[in-house]
């Protein structure tokens, strides 16, 4: 007779043990049900910190997943990604900036062992835990393309903006709402709460100069550059200062009309008729008559 394996639980015991697991959910109702099969080839491991990120947009999460699945040296610039997907260059550029902000992407200009300078995109599947690349980062030589500050260096402060004469809560709130709506015009103008608080007084200074909120929004968001805007707050701070409109022309207050004196009723010294005037004066008719000549 075969030896029994007393250590192996029976089917009934296993089912009872499964029912005691606190994380086990019954699928009798609605909700998500996983029908998974283990991958053995052509798969990519994606962390839940990315798949369930509380701040990234769905486009940014999907784009990060696509980038992490690509082989080394694949092209992931905006033009290449826009040719691959239907979202367009503007939305893809905004998603890439999100991934850079949260550490899933880094873009560097590096010098290869052959001495050639190239732009390299580094994908981080676990931000903050990556290693070092083998190529040497270099500073850009072109003055219009400054390098990004290292993460361990303090961020360059934003330029100063004009200040309003009247810092009323209503005016600043209107300016804050205006800045928050700029991303609807162009996703590249997405601002943080800290950047919005810095720029709001500058927008209020514009509103004080007899400009409507729609006119200010148009002035800030028109003729944007085609390339990515790495620091939208600094870009808007420059426009608020450089394009500040002149104050409205001075309008002198109107001179109030002369006050007419209301005299009391009195009797005319000439005809004894009642009229309004200074005491001891003559009425209009008597003043019009010639004065008699008392000589001779």
URWO-V313930 format. One record per helix or strand. SS is the DSSP state (alpha for helix, beta for strand). FROM is the first residue (numbers start at 0). TO is the last residue. If there is no record, write none. Layout:
# URWO-V313930
ss:SS from:FROM to:TO
ss:SS from:FROM to:TO
This chain:
# URWO-V313930
ss:alpha from:10 to:18
ss:alpha from:47 to:50
ss:alpha from:57 to:68
ss:alpha from:77 to:83
ss:alpha from:88 to:100
ss:beta from:104 to:110
ss:beta from:116 to:122
ss:beta from:135 to:136
ss:alpha from:168 to:179
ss:alpha from:181 to:184
ss:alpha from:186 to:188
ss:alpha from:192 to:206
ss:alpha from:212 to:220
ss:alpha from:231 to:241
ss:beta from:264 to:266
ss:beta from:273 to:275
ss:alpha from:283 to:287
